[in-house]
Amino acid sequence: MSDMVRIEKIFENKRRFLDLLLLADEQENMIDKYLPSGELFALYDDDLKSVCVVVPLNSETCELKNIATYEKYQGKGYGRALIDFIFNYYKSDFKEMLVGTGETPTILSFYESCGFEISYRVKNFFTDNYDHPIFEGDIQLVDMIYLKKNLSF
């Protein structure tokens, strides 16, 4: 990651980032449920590296609905930089941030290393809401695991 990293809030034509959003949520109609009401941020380091979408749930809680980094740039700190940015961005407006993900050790440990703690589980979320089985590597995703992060320091 260079010193040239910049993060922009995107206001128009959010669907132009669909290719990247589909890396984290592979069913377009699920993305369409939160993209219009969500706030989209794009991280650039020369060119586009990562995006995320955050949706307000109520006056105290927002949810990180999607975060994705192009595969060739994964593991280089872009996702973490974006999460640090949104923690800062939302801490004056919300008390906590949620993120839901599949039950995969790598992803859970990434979120935990960013300060999230496991909160609750939604049984059969992926099997009930997607029209095909969703896999992360060789693990089929069934339950949604929600993690939360307290934003008030």
Secondary structure, DSSP 8 states (H G I E B T S, - for coil): --TT-EEEEE-S-GGGGHHHHHHHS--HHHHHHHTTTSEEEEEESSSEEEEEEEEE-SSSEEEEEEEEE-GGGTTSSHHHHHHHHHHHHHTTT-SEEEEEE-S-HHHHHHHHHTT-EEEEEETTHHHHH-SS-EEETTEEE-SEEEEEEE---
